[in-house]
Amino acid sequence: MKTSLLQIFCSLGAISSVFAAPTAPTASTTKVTADYDNLPNALVVQPITDYKNLNYDSWTYATAQVQVGGVASKSPFNRIVSAASGIPTFAKQDRPFAPQVLYFGCAVRAAQAAATLAVPCSITFTGYAASNGAKVGPATFKFDPPAKPLTPVPMVPAVFPSVFQQKLSKLTVTYENQGTVVLLADSFNYTLYN
């Protein structure tokens, strides 16, 4: 019985596929919107340390009580509020993430309240790569409300540039006058890597 050349090549191809290196699985991802609205209502600021698979440092949360000239949340109820000290941080050591957009505004800090009147501010985000801790960014965004607003001022989006679309373990935000100005944020959209 003669074996054709075609049969030999087919057999060799089948054998080589058995011994070929397996391909690495692709990372699966989960899109998340953290709107904080399923947290219990809080008329005074409450601590928040963990929400929708991210850790929060130097953040609190409160139910929005928007007055004329204040900052209106992106979603209807709760929003996060920067603490009076410390560097507001989002982190996840065991599950990297990539930020897409975070809505924010700034206001005069008031004792035990989520905020008062809207004020201009610039905020700067710095990411840290999950693979080696290298700095990513920074990216700076501005909130510039009218001088004497007659209605609540809507939050503005901080849309993260493409350099932030990688696996991060930490994302920090800094801004001036943290003791007298409060950073309000809502509707944080990010991707979690599984």
N, C-alpha and C positions, 0 to 999 in steps of 0.2 A: 504494500500500500504506500503510495507516494503521498508525501505531505507537501501541499503547495506552499509557496512562499507567503501567500496571503494568510494562511492558517497559522504559520509560525509567527508572523508579525502581530496577529490578533491575540495569540496566546501570550506573547511577550508584553503586549499592552495591558492585558488583564492582570498579569503577575505584577507589573510595575505599579499599577494603581493600588494593589493591595499593600505594597510597601511604601507608598508615597507618604510624605509627612502630612499629618492632619492639618487642616486649615484652622486658624484661630477663630473662635466665635466672635462675632461683632458685638460691641457693647450695646446693650439695649438701654433705652432712655425712657424717662417719664417726664412729660410736660406738666408743670405745677403752676397754679396761680394761688398765691397766699394773700387772701383778702381779709383775714382775721375776723370775719363776721360771725363765725361759729364759736368764738370765745364768749364767755359770759359778759353781759353788759357791765361796764365799769365807769362810774361817774368820776372817780379819781383814778389816777394812773396805777396800774397793777403790773407786777413783774411778768415778763415773758422770757422763757429760757429755751423753749423748744417748740417748734410749730412746723407742721408739714415737712418733716424730715430735715429741717435745718436747726442749728443751734444759734441762739441769739445772745449776744453779750452787750451790755450797756444799752439795752432797749427796754421799754415798758410798753403797755398798750392802754388804750382808753376808748370809751365810746365817744364818738364825735358829738360835740355840743357846739355847733357852728353858730357864731354870731355874725352880725353885719361886720364886714371887714376882716373876718377870720378866714381860715383855710378850710375849704370843703374837701372831704375825703373823696377818693375815686369811687369806692363802693359805699353802700349806705350806712353802715354802722361803725364798726371798730377800725382803728388804725394804730400803727405803732408810733411810739414817741421816743426820741433819743433821751437818754439819761443825762443828768446835769454834769456828770463826769465820766471818764473812761472813753474809749474809742468804740463807737457803735460798730458791731461786727456781726456778719453772718458767717457761719462755718459748718463744715461737715467733714470730719477727718476720714470716716470709713466709706463715704459715698460722695464722690466729687459732684460738683454742680457747675452750671454755666448760666450767668444771669442774662436775661433778655431786656426787660424793662421794669422800672420801679417808679411809681408816681410819688411825687414829694412836694412839699411846701415848707416854708419856715414861718415862725410866729414868735412874738415876745413870750418868753418863758414866764409862767405864772405858777405860784406854789400850789401843788396838788391838782392842778388842772391840766387838761391836755394841751391847751394853748389859748392865746388871746388874739391880738391883731396880727395880720400878715405883715411880714417884713422881707425885704430882699435878702438873698443869700446865694452863695456859691458853695456847692458841695463837691468833694473830690473822692472818687472811689479808687481803691487800689486792690487788685486781686493777687492771689498767691497760688501758683501752679501746684496741683496735687502731686505731680511727679517729683518735683525737686524743691519746692518752696520759693522758686524764683518769682520776683515781682512781675505783675502783669498790669499794664496801664502806666500812669493813671488816666482817668477820664473825669473831666470837670463839667458840671451842669449848673445852670443858673435858674433861680426863681425870682421873678421881678414883678411883684404885684403893683397895681396902680397906687399912687400916693395916698389917696383917701377913698378906698373902695366903698361903694354903697351897697354891695351885695357880698356874700361869701366868695372868696377867690378860689377857683378850681386848682387842684394840684396839677403839676406839669410832669410830663414823662421824661425820665432819664433813660434813653435808649442806649444800651451798651454797644460800643463799637465792636467790630469783628475780632479784635485782639482778645476780647473777653470770652469769645466763643470757644473756649477750651476747658479742660477739666480743672476746676479750682477747688482748693480745700478751704479757702477763706477769702472774704471780701470785706474790706474795711471802708468806712466813710468818715471823712473829716470835714470840718467847716469852722469858720471863725466865730468867736463869741458864744461858745457852747454854754457858758454859764448863764447868759441872758437871752439866748435865742434857742428855740427848740426846733428840731427837725421832725417833721411829721411825714410818715410814709404809708403807702397803701398799695394794694394790688401788685405785689412783687411776682413777676413772671420769670421762671427759671426752668432749666432742664436738669433733672437728676440722672446720673449715670448709675446703672445697676451693676 
